[in-house]
Amino acid sequence: MDGKLTYSYDTTGRPVALLPARCKLGRHTLGHSQFRAVVRDGEARISCLACASDTADHSWRLAATAPAPDRAELSEELYAELVLRRAQRALAPASELADARD
């Protein structure tokens, strides 16, 4: 899992899923690209369809603690830390990654 799915509530008290606004690889903003979001079995998968042809892992996997809401919005701020950590891991030399696991 990459993290937890975050929720907010609209003015009527109904839940709204807050999805990452940027693809997992950091290449595309999902508001300008096609994406698919599916919530089931306690997991939300958000896939950037522009990255789907790559062999890299292109789907966010977020733990969902509630049933799938009827609405969703994109949020740049909420998942910025996950995007930053993923980019730092991708740029780190292999020796640093091995040290971090020990």
N, C-alpha and C positions, 0 to 999 in steps of 0.2 A: 504494500500500500504506500501511496505517496503522501498521504495525510488524511484529514477528515473533511468531509463535505460540510460546508457552513450554510446555515439557514438564517433568513430574516422573516419578518411577518409584515404583511400589507396592512392597510388601514382597517380591513375587516377581520384581521386576526388570522388570516390564512397563511400557511407557510410558503415561502419562496426559496427555492434552492439558489445559492450563489455559486456560480461556476467560475473556474479560472478564465480570464479574458485572453490569455495567451496560450498557444499550444505548448505541449510538454517540452518540445525541442527548442522553444523560444523563437521560432522562425516566423510565426504568423499570429496576428491578433484574430481571435475567433469571431469577433464581430464583423470582420471583413472576409473571412474564409468560411467555407462550409465545414460544419462539425456535426457530430452525433453525440448525444448524451443519453445514456440508459442507466436507470437505477433499478437494481434488483438484487435480491439475496444479500442485503446489507452492504452493497458496493455500488458506487457511481463510477461509470466509465465514460470519460469524455475524450472522444477521438477527433483529431484534426484530419479531415479527409484529404487535405492537400499533402499531409505527411504520410498518409496511409500506404502509399506505394513504396516508401523507404523501408529498408529492413530494420531500422531502429525502432525501439519501443516508442510509439507515438501516442499512447493512450494514458491520460491521467487515470489513476485508480484511487478513489477516495472512499473512505469508510462512511457509509450512510447510516445514521442512527435513527432515521424515521422513514416511513413510507414515502415514495416518490410524490412530491407536491405537483400540483397542476401547472405551476409557473416556475420559471427560472430566469435569472438575470446574470450578466457577466460582471465580474469584479476584478479589477486590476490589483487593488491594494491587498485584498485578503490572502492571495496566494503568491504575492511577490517574494516572500521568504522561500517558498518551495522552489520557485523558478531560479532564484539566486543560488540556493544550495545545490541544485542540479547542475547549474552552469559551473560552479566552483569545482564540483566533483569531476566534471568532464575535463576541466583544464588542469587539474592537479596531477603531478607525476605519479606513476604507479607506486613508488616507494612511500609517498605520503599517505596514500590510501591504505597500504599495508600497515603502516604505523598507527593509523587511526583505528583500525580494527583490533589491534593488539591491546 
